[in-house]
Amino acid sequence: MNQKVKVEYILNSKPVGIFVRVLDDKKFALGSTPTLGGCAIKKSISQPRALKKDGGPDLDVFCFYLKNDNDKSVFVIGSVVELVPE
């Protein structure tokens, strides 16, 4: 099932990490060819140590790593993109 996510942060590393806030159902699994905003991502999910304003863990934020670092230009902080987990 496709998910709407909001881009929270772009980690300029190798590979580039895109931190997103999941806006829909938090239950998902990545298949063989997942995409984020139409860009191929690696088949791994990372949950960074993001905190809420009250200091508790923010379990709605996930990090996905792009297969092609040049795709980072597609992402703008605050924009809503689609996660296709297939």
Contacts in CASP RR format, 6 or more apart in sequence:
PFRMAT RR
TARGET T0000
AUTHOR 0000-0000-0000
METHOD contacts of the structure
MODEL  1
MNQKVKVEYILNSKPVGIFVRVLDDKKFALGSTPTLGGCAIKKSISQPRA
LKKDGGPDLDVFCFYLKNDNDKSVFVIGSVVELVPE
1 25 0 8 1.000
1 28 0 8 1.000
1 85 0 8 1.000
2 82 0 8 1.000
2 83 0 8 1.000
2 84 0 8 1.000
2 85 0 8 1.000
3 22 0 8 1.000
3 23 0 8 1.000
3 24 0 8 1.000
3 25 0 8 1.000
3 28 0 8 1.000
3 82 0 8 1.000
3 83 0 8 1.000
3 85 0 8 1.000
4 23 0 8 1.000
4 24 0 8 1.000
4 80 0 8 1.000
4 81 0 8 1.000
4 82 0 8 1.000
4 83 0 8 1.000
5 20 0 8 1.000
5 21 0 8 1.000
5 22 0 8 1.000
5 23 0 8 1.000
5 36 0 8 1.000
5 62 0 8 1.000
5 80 0 8 1.000
5 81 0 8 1.000
5 82 0 8 1.000
5 83 0 8 1.000
6 20 0 8 1.000
6 21 0 8 1.000
6 23 0 8 1.000
6 78 0 8 1.000
6 79 0 8 1.000
6 80 0 8 1.000
7 18 0 8 1.000
7 19 0 8 1.000
7 20 0 8 1.000
7 75 0 8 1.000
7 76 0 8 1.000
7 77 0 8 1.000
7 78 0 8 1.000
7 79 0 8 1.000
7 80 0 8 1.000
7 81 0 8 1.000
8 19 0 8 1.000
8 20 0 8 1.000
8 21 0 8 1.000
8 50 0 8 1.000
8 61 0 8 1.000
8 77 0 8 1.000
8 78 0 8 1.000
9 18 0 8 1.000
9 19 0 8 1.000
9 77 0 8 1.000
10 16 0 8 1.000
10 17 0 8 1.000
10 18 0 8 1.000
10 19 0 8 1.000
10 72 0 8 1.000
10 75 0 8 1.000
10 77 0 8 1.000
11 17 0 8 1.000
11 18 0 8 1.000
11 19 0 8 1.000
11 63 0 8 1.000
12 72 0 8 1.000
14 69 0 8 1.000
15 42 0 8 1.000
15 65 0 8 1.000
15 66 0 8 1.000
15 67 0 8 1.000
15 69 0 8 1.000
16 65 0 8 1.000
16 66 0 8 1.000
16 69 0 8 1.000
16 71 0 8 1.000
16 72 0 8 1.000
17 63 0 8 1.000
17 64 0 8 1.000
17 65 0 8 1.000
17 66 0 8 1.000
17 72 0 8 1.000
18 36 0 8 1.000
18 41 0 8 1.000
18 63 0 8 1.000
18 64 0 8 1.000
18 65 0 8 1.000
18 66 0 8 1.000
18 72 0 8 1.000
18 75 0 8 1.000
19 48 0 8 1.000
19 50 0 8 1.000
19 61 0 8 1.000
19 62 0 8 1.000
19 63 0 8 1.000
20 36 0 8 1.000
20 61 0 8 1.000
20 62 0 8 1.000
20 63 0 8 1.000
20 64 0 8 1.000
20 81 0 8 1.000
20 83 0 8 1.000
21 60 0 8 1.000
21 61 0 8 1.000
22 28 0 8 1.000
22 60 0 8 1.000
22 61 0 8 1.000
22 62 0 8 1.000
22 83 0 8 1.000
23 80 0 8 1.000
26 59 0 8 1.000
26 60 0 8 1.000
28 83 0 8 1.000
28 85 0 8 1.000
29 85 0 8 1.000
30 41 0 8 1.000
30 43 0 8 1.000
30 44 0 8 1.000
30 45 0 8 1.000
30 85 0 8 1.000
31 43 0 8 1.000
31 85 0 8 1.000
31 86 0 8 1.000
32 43 0 8 1.000
32 86 0 8 1.000
33 40 0 8 1.000
33 86 0 8 1.000
34 40 0 8 1.000
34 41 0 8 1.000
34 43 0 8 1.000
34 64 0 8 1.000
34 83 0 8 1.000
34 84 0 8 1.000
34 85 0 8 1.000
34 86 0 8 1.000
35 41 0 8 1.000
35 83 0 8 1.000
35 84 0 8 1.000
36 64 0 8 1.000
36 66 0 8 1.000
36 81 0 8 1.000
36 82 0 8 1.000
36 83 0 8 1.000
36 84 0 8 1.000
37 74 0 8 1.000
37 75 0 8 1.000
37 81 0 8 1.000
37 82 0 8 1.000
37 83 0 8 1.000
37 84 0 8 1.000
38 74 0 8 1.000
38 81 0 8 1.000
38 82 0 8 1.000
38 84 0 8 1.000
39 66 0 8 1.000
39 67 0 8 1.000
39 68 0 8 1.000
39 71 0 8 1.000
39 74 0 8 1.000
40 66 0 8 1.000
40 67 0 8 1.000
40 68 0 8 1.000
40 71 0 8 1.000
41 64 0 8 1.000
41 65 0 8 1.000
41 66 0 8 1.000
41 67 0 8 1.000
42 64 0 8 1.000
42 65 0 8 1.000
42 66 0 8 1.000
42 67 0 8 1.000
44 64 0 8 1.000
44 65 0 8 1.000
45 62 0 8 1.000
45 63 0 8 1.000
45 64 0 8 1.000
46 62 0 8 1.000
46 63 0 8 1.000
46 64 0 8 1.000
46 65 0 8 1.000
47 59 0 8 1.000
47 61 0 8 1.000
47 62 0 8 1.000
47 63 0 8 1.000
48 61 0 8 1.000
48 62 0 8 1.000
48 63 0 8 1.000
49 57 0 8 1.000
50 57 0 8 1.000
50 58 0 8 1.000
50 61 0 8 1.000
51 57 0 8 1.000
51 58 0 8 1.000
52 58 0 8 1.000
64 83 0 8 1.000
66 72 0 8 1.000
75 81 0 8 1.000
END
